[in-house]
Amino acid sequence: MKLFTAFHKPFYQPPASFIVPIWAGRNGRDISGNMKGDDTGDHISQQNPYFCELTMMYWVWKNAGMQPTDVWGTCHYRRYFAAPFTGLFNHNKKILHKKPTEGNINAFVNESLKKAALQQMQEADVILPHLVNASLQRKVLITIEEQYVRDHPAEDWHILKQVILEKYPSYESSLNSFCNRIQLAIANMMITSGAVWNDYLTWLFDILFEVQKRLPPKTDPYQQRALGFMAERLMNLYIQHQGLKVQYLPIVVFDKK
């Protein structure tokens, strides 16, 4: 198993042998150290402001030589999957926040994580982060679609749905039920086989490249990341539609001051 980890700034790299750090959006720039970038071979590194960590996922898909039977996944430089949390105050948590020290990172990103993931893959098609609520509005849970059109341009969401139904009309029922869900897995993080990755990413980028052609231009750097935000939702939709068997792992985020 390999976990490809998207970096976009200098940060501690855990020494675990299955972690492969990749500089996402390198796009020919000089970076310190010997980290690989996502800008060799067949790549979309220059599109990182719009696709976020998807430029790393695209690079791995096209260039890392992963085979259909290989197990690989995606993480972020400060956000990793973790083995199930233990301890009185942590065992029910889906996300744990810790200070970004070498000791803390090494305590979570180690062979115990690899072992937990490989054990789960014996009984699952994919591993995702635990599901979380899309959002609250006036203390009431709202749907995935309601959250997106509240926090992002509604026109973008309608364009996305239109492209999905044009290209993949068999998704209509799944899309309708997905839009009304109130929970999803976030962060474009997944562990699965190379075969599933290939099918998923073929579908994903076929949709997103067409959506990109139709999106209105944006000046807000946050809203420019629309394609990355959409992909977070699309991963969940794909897994639901394909009927894949899912297991879940918590996430540990190294951001606590």
N, C-alpha and C positions, 0 to 999 in steps of 0.2 A: 504493500500500500504506500502511496505517496500523497501528501497533502501539499498542494501548490499554494503558496502564501503571497498575496498581493501586497507589495510595499510601494509607497510613493514618497517616502521620506526616510532618513536614517533612523533606525530603531533596532533594538536588540534582536538578534536572530537566534532562536533556540537551536541547540546543537543536535537535537534528535535527528537520526539519520533519515527518517521518512519525510522530514520537512524540506521543501524545495522553495526557497525564496525567489520571487520574480519581481523585478521593478516594473510596475504597471504604468504605461504611458511614458516609457523612457524616450522613445522617438528620437534616437540618435544622440541624446544628451550624454555628457560625461557624468558618471556617478562614482562615488567612492566605493572601494572594496571590489570584490570579484562577483557580485551578484549578477545573474543573468537578467537581461531585459526582454521585454515582449516585442522587440523591434527588429527581429531577424526573420528570414524566411518569409512565409506567407503570414502577414500580420496587419493589424489595424491600430497600431500603437498611437498614431496621430489622432485617433478618434477618442482617446481617453477622456477628454472633458465631457463627452456625450455618453459614452458607454461605461465609464467607471471601471470596475474590476473585470468587466467582460472582455476588455482588451487582453488581459492575462489569460482568461479562459479560452479565448479564440486562439491565442498563441500556443497554449498547451495542446489544444485539439489538433492544430495543424502541424506542429513542429516537434512535440516532445516524444513522439514515437510510442505512445501508449497503445497497447493492443486491446482487442475486445474483451479479453479475460482479465486484464489488469484492473485493479481497484485504485481509483484516485479520487481526490476531493479538492475543495477550495476553501481557503480561510483568508484572513486579513492579518496584517502585521501586528495588530493589537487585539484581534478577535479570533479565538480559536474554538473548535470543538473541544470538549473535555469528557473524560470518563465520568460516569454518574457521580454527582457530588455525595459525599458522606458527611456525617456530623449532625448533631441535633438541630442546628439552625440553618443548614444548607441543603439537606437531602431532598427537599421538595422544590428547590429553586430551579428555574429554567435558565436564568442568566445570573452569573455571579460577576461582580465588579471587584477587581483587585488592583493594588498599586503595581505599576509597571517596572518591577525590579527583576533582575536576573533570577534570583531565587524563586520568586513567585511564578515566573513564566516557566522555568524548568520544572517546577513542582507539578504543573498541569500538562505541559506539552512534553510528554515522554512516552516510554514504551507502554505504560498503562493505558494511555489514550489509544495507541495503535491496537493493543490487545482488545480493548472494549469495542472498537469499530469493527475489527475483523470478526469478532464473535457475533455482533449484530448482523453483519453481512451474510452470515450463514443462514439467517432466517428472513432476510429482507432483500428487496431489489435496490432500495435506496435508503440512505440515512440523511435525515434533515435535522436542523435545530428544532427544539420543541416549539409547537405552535404558540403564537401570542395573539392577543386581540388586535384587530386592525386599528381601532381607536375608540375613544369615548367622545361623546358630544353631549354636553349638559348632563353628564353622569349616566348617559345611556349608550350602550354599545351600538356602533354603527357598522355597516357592511364594508367590505373591501372596496366596492365601487363608490360608496358614499364618502369614504375616507379619501380616496384618490381625487375625486372631483372637488372636494373641499380644500385640499392642500396643494393641488397642482391644477394647471389649466384643464378645464373639463373637455375642451376641444381635443386635447391630446388623447384622452381616454376614449373618446368616441372614434377617433381615427384608428386607434389600436383595435378596437372591437370590429370596426369595418374591415380592416385588413385581415384579421383572423378569419372572419366569416367568408371573405372573398377567396382566400387561399385554402382554408380548411373548413368547409361547410359542415363536415361531420362533427365539429366542435360546438355547434350551436347550443345543444342542450347542456353540455358541460359548462360552456361559457356562462349561460344564464344562471345556472346554479352556483357557479363559482363567484360571480359578482355579488351574490346574496349571502355568501359566507361571512362570518365575523372574525375568523381566525386564519392565520397564514404563517408559514415559515419565512423568516426574513434573511436579508443580507447576502443573497446569491451564494449561499453555502450549501454544498451537497457532497456526499460521498456515494459513489456507485461504480458500476463496471464501465470499462471503456466502451462496450457495446451500447449501453444506455446513454452514456455521454454523447456518443456519436449521433444517435438518433435525436436526442434532445437538442443538441446544438445546431444540427442541420435545420430542424424545425424553428428554433428560436431565431437564428440569424436570418432565415428566410423571411420571417415576419418583421424583425426589427429593421432590416435594411430597407424594406418597403415603407414602413412607418416613417423612417427618417426622411425619405423623399417628400413626404406629405406634411410633416410638422411645420408649423409657422416658426420663423426665426425668433430667437429669444436673446435678451441681453442680460438677464439675471443668471449668473453662473450656477446657482442652485437648480433652477428650473431647466437649465441646459442639460442637466444630467437625467432627463426624462427617460431615455432609453435604458439606463441602468435601473431606474425605479420600476419601469415596466417589466423588466426581466425578473425582478423579485416576485412579481405577481405571476408571470408566465411560467416560472418553474413549478409553482403550486398547481396551476391549471393543467400543465402537461402531465404531471404525476397523477392528478385526479382522473383525467380523461383516459390515460393509459391503464388505470387500475393497478398501479404498481404497489407492491407491499412495502410499507414504510416502517422504519424504526427511527427513534429519536434520541439525540444526545443533547445535553445542555451546552451552553456557550459560556466561556469565561472571557471577559473584556478587561484588558489591562489599561484602565484609564482613571482609576480612583486616585485622587490627590491625597 
